[in-house]
Amino acid sequence: MTSDSLSPSANNAKYNYIISLTIIGIFFFIFGFVTWLNGVLIPYLRIACELNNFESYFVAFAFYISYFVMAIPSACY
């Protein structure tokens, strides 16, 4: 089956899938980069804000617990 034999609506649906997958891929890399950056910046945040070990690791805990906390309300909609 060639692309010439596809109907215009099939071409449009294929185009929508490509856009959707591209957006999901971009979000995947953005969230991955932010997660990586969070781990790298914790030692510098500890120095800049004069945090102890517990407080500096609480920054990472707050970052990751937000995924759990926000998953509950988003699952309802």
N, C-alpha and C positions, 0 to 999 in steps of 0.2 A: 504494500500500500504506500503510495508516494504522497508527498504533501499536496500535490495537485488534486488528488482524489478526495482529500479531506474537505468537509464543508467549512464555510466561514466560521460557523459557531465552534467547530472542533479546533480550528486554528486559534480562535479567541480563548478557548478553554486552556489550550496548551500554553499560550502566552501568559494567562493568569497564574498557572502553576509555576512557571519560571519566575515570575515576579514574587510570588509567595515564598518560594524556596530561597530566592536571593535575600529577601528581607529576613527570613529566619536565620539564614547563614550569617548575615551581618550582625544580628542580635547575639548569636552564639559567640562570635569573636569579640564583640563589645563586652559582654558579661564575663567572658574568660579573661580578657585583658584587665578589667576592673578587679576581678578576683585576684589575679596575679599581682597587680599593683598594690592592692591592699596588704598583702603579705610582705611585700618589699618595703613599704613605707612605715610599717609598725615600729621598727627600731628607731627611725628618725622621729616619729611622733613621740616615742618614749623620751628621747633626748629633749625635744623642743618643749614638751608639756611637763617634763620632769615627773613621769609616771613610774610607779613601781611595776614589778612583774605582773601582778594580778591585774592592775589597771590597763596595762598595755595589751595583755591577752584578752581582756574584756572587750577591747575594740574589735578584735577578730570574732569573738563570740557574738557581739551585737550585729556584725555584718552577716554572719551565717544564720543566726536565729531569725533574722528578718524574712528569709525565704520560707521558714516554717510558719511564722506568724501570719504573713500575708497570703500564704497558700490557703488558709482556712476561709477567709472571706471571699477570695477569688473563686473558690470551688463552689460557692453558693450561687454564683451568677453565671 
